[in-house]
Amino acid sequence: SVIGNDMSNNVPDEIRNLTEARIFTSGQMDLADNVVVNGKLLAGGNINVGVSASVSGDVFSKGNVTLRNRCNVGKVYYGNRLEVQDGAHYIASTQLPSTVVPPIPSFEIVAGSTNIIVEPQQVRSLLGGQYGDFIARANTVVNFAAGDYYFRDFYTDSNARLNFAPGSRVWIKGNLRIGNDNRLLQSG
């Protein structure tokens, strides 16, 4: 159920508070090379962190986590397998037994039907809401105001900059793919 612009009631507290993740996908999460994420990540599927990518927070996956060469992340929590390539760095890792792994997803992410497509070299600002697919082409800037955002799938090409205001969260029904040299930053 949608309540004005604040759709936080769509997300159960146990999931919302699990890791205080900035980005949640029930599917797979792929971060390409040289991506910078300021925040925590949560995926119901596998997480792949690209070469020389940086995640300032923790990484939580119900599946496998792959840390490519020279990437840098916080703590890693995984359900199945952790693969660490040469020079990858993480603070600590914990394999969670299946009896401890929270049910992800334990709720249905309700995406909308309007696709958000930001063409190359464009700047766009969004308000929280239910959307279809999110696609940011190369060299774009997208500003996310505080609120919850629901997408079917979320894709960016290279050199996109995504600015998240405090209190913004992204919930993805399908898959997330972040292109090379992207910056995902939280302001404030």
N, C-alpha and C positions, 0 to 999 in steps of 0.2 A: 504494500500500500504506500502511496506517495503522499507525503504531508508537506505541502508547499515546496520550497527549494531544499529543505532538509529531509533527506531520505535515509537518515541514519537508522531508522527503525527497520529497514530492510535487512540489516546486518546484525545477527545475534551478538550479544555482548561477549560471549566466550570466544568468538572469532575476532571481533573488533579489537579486543584487549589482548589477544594471544601474544603478539609481538610488537604491537603498536606499529605495524607495517605501514609504509606509505603506499606500497603497491602490492595488491593481492591478485593472483590469477588461479583459477581452479585447474588450468591446463599447464602447459610448459612455459618456462621463462628463459629466453635467450638474450643475453647481453653480448653485443659484438665487441670488437677490439677497441681499446681506449675509451670506453664508456665510464663516466663518473656519475655515481648515484649517491646523493646525500640522504641517507635514510635506510630503513630496514626493508627486506623483501620476504614475501611469503608465497609459496606455490604449492598447489595440490599435486602437481606433476614434477618433472625434473627441472633443475636450474643449471644453466651453463653460463659461466662468467668468462668473458673473452680475455684475450691476451692484453696485458697491461691495463685492464679495467680496474676500477676502484669503487668499492661499496663501503661507505662509512659506518654502516650498521651491520646487524646480524643478518644471516641468510638462513631461512627455514624452508625445507622441502620435505614433503611426504615421500618423495621418491629419491632419485640420485642427485648429487651435486658434483659438477665438474668445474674445477678451478684451473683455467688455462695458464700458460706461462706468464710469470711476472704479475699476475693479478693480485689484488690486495683487498681482503674483506675482514669483517669483524668475526664474531663467533659463527660457526657453522653447525646447524642442526639438520640431520637428515634421517630418512626412514630406511633407505636401502644401502646405498653405496656412496662413498666419497672418493673421487679421483682427483689427485693433486699433481699437476704437471710441474716441470722444472721452474723453480724460482717463485712459485705461487706462495702467498703468505696469508695466513689466517691466525686469529688469536687463539682459538681453541675449537675442537670439534667434539660433537656428541652424537652418537648413533642412538636414536630413540627406538626402543623395542616397540613392536606393533601394538602392544597393550598400552603404550604411553602416547603414541602419536594421535593427536586430536583428529577427529573426523573432518577431513578437508576435501571437498566442501561439504558442510552439513546443512547448507541452505542453498536455495536457488538464486543465483544472481540474475536479476531481471533487467536485461538491456533493452534499449529502445530501438527504433527503426531508422532514425536520422543519422546518417554517416557524417563524421567530421573529417574533412579532407583539407589539409593546409598545404597549399601549393608552394613550390620552391620560392624562397626569398620573402615569404609572407610572415607577418606577425599577427597573431590572433589571441584573443582573450576568451575564456570559457567560464561559464557558471556551472555549478554542480547540476547533475541531472542524469537522465537515462538516455543513452545514445546507442547507435549501431556500432559500426567499426570506427576506429580512430586511425587516421593515416597522416603522418607529418612527413612531407617530402624534404629533400635536402635543403640545408641552410635556412631552416625556419625557426621561429621563436613562438612558443605557445605558453600563455600565462593561465594557470589554474587558480581561480578564486577559492576561498575556503568552502568546503562542502564535499559531499560524496559524489563520485563519478562512476557510472556503470556503463561498460562497453562490452560488445560481443567479442571483438579482437582488438589488439592494440599494436600498431606497427609504426616504426620510424625509419626513415632513410638516414644517410650520414649527416653529421654536423647539425643535428637538431638540438635546440636548447628548450627544455621543459622546466618552467619555473612554477613551483608549488607554494601557495600561500600557507601559513600555518593553519592547520585544521582541514587540509585537503587530503583526500584519500581516493585512490583509483582501484575499482573492483572490476575484474575482467572475467567474463564467463568462459572465454576460450583461451587463446594463446597470446603471449607477449613477445615481441621481437624488437629489440633496440639496436639500431644501426651503429656503425663505426663513429667514433669521436663525438658521441652524444653527451650532453650534460643534463642530468636530472637534479635540480637544486631546490632546496626549500629556503624561502626568504624569511626574514624576521628572526 
